């Protein structure tokens, strides 16, 4: 089993920055892909960014150039640096670990960007 615990959400003004972190505990394998998803009120959960253990990244078009995902394999930690935040980035952000069709989720952390 895997447990994911997020931290770092909060309230920030438009144009500001926040950093989210997620620590994974339990059985972590080299094939695991870690990432961040978000869900805004009334909308479906959507991909923000993912990263493999080798450092390959994937970003949603809406965050490219503004968000950076990173991973510390020794600490089983994934982070999301969010710059130039916009009101439309407001959502609950969820840490995710994917392993060959199995998914684990954190409890979510609220990010609110005021205009």
Beta strands, then each sheet from edge to edge (+ up, - down):
strand 1: 2-7
strand 2: 10-13
strand 3: 18-26
strand 4: 33-39
strand 5: 46-51
strand 6: 57-59
strand 7: 67-72
strand 8: 77-82
strand 9: 91-99
strand 10: 102-105
strand 11: 109-114
sheet 1: 1+ 3- 8+ 7-
sheet 2: 2+ 11+ 9- 4+ 5- 6+
sheet 3: 2+ 11+ 9- 10+
end
